[in-house]
Amino acid sequence: MSDVAIHVENLVKVYQSHRATPTRAVDGLTFDVRRGSIFGLLGPNGAGKTTTLRVLTTLTRPTSGSAAVLGHDVVSAPLEVRKQIGVVIQEQAAELLLNVTDNLLTFARFHGLTGASVRRQAAEVMARFGIADLADRKVQDLSGGARRRVQVAKMFMVETPVVFLDEFSSGMDPILKRDVMNLLRGQAAGGRTIVLTTQILTEAEELCDDILIINSGRQIARGDLNTLKMLTDRMYDVTLSFERLPSAIGELVAPYNPSRMIVAHHTLRLQLNEDESRVLELVSTLARHERVLRIEINGASLEDVFVELTRKGAAS
């Protein structure tokens, strides 16, 4: 059995328009997704993330190139692909005229699952997602956040080997989001392949084994978190807390051209694109002017990497 769950080769999707220049939403993407991994597809708004997911889930036909899920081509074998996947895409709605319970049971029935055990599972899933008290309400009467919970909850009613999640945490409070993230980790550890998009980059940083960053439909970076951080190895976040802030702190910091500078009370936070020796030199300079109570120097976060690489990709 192949270790590859999803294979994409030179994928292109062009949207034609009679009134404007055709839009090349996906422009030659090639990548594989390993079985049992959590794969993050990241990019700014309009980068082509949702279009890529729509192609992989058979909702949109590619203009050229190919894509396969568990060996089934998304164009020539769409029904086989659909049997293997669960999908939560931003504009996709739950069954609005059904209540929450029936949404879950109907989704399970589509996958050949019925009976008392499925009803028990639906009750457990609703409790887990904080929607048990909404069980008898029609989805059309729910808030957008509650609808989102129903959509994601449906994925835990079946055991499809591949799941696509587009902005899965929309409408979730921090506690529920944390619980769902733990559930997703457990699903991946059990062999389920999860492909997700998110604008909340701390989610991707915590969850994803492998990340592809795209912009204007093209790949600009690919790898695990450490690999991506190495692409911006001259980026540092520096935090210093002083007994008193040094006078003329702006003048002391200015020669190091910080890309971000925040002063709050007696704490200075900087983002620097400098060699490590220059970062340490700045810390030493500031420490000579006032007593330092705390120093913290970190490499780039995924958000820093994302912003830096996206800007470079847009400029190239």
Protein Blocks (a to p, Z undefined) as FASTA:
>chain_A
ZZbfbdcehiacddddfkbccddfbghiacdddehiacdddddehilpmmmmmmmnopac
cfbdcddeehiafklmmmlmmmmpccddfklccdfkbcfklmmmmmmmmnopacjklmmm
mmmmmmmnopmmmmmpcfklpcfklmmmmmmmmmmmpccfbdcdehklgoiafklmmmmm
mmmmmmmmnopacddddfblklmmmmpmbdcddeehiafbecdfklmmmmmmmbccdddd
dfbdcehklmmmmmnopabdcdehjaccddddddfklmmmmmmmmmmmpccfbdcddddd
fklmmmmmmmmmmmZZ
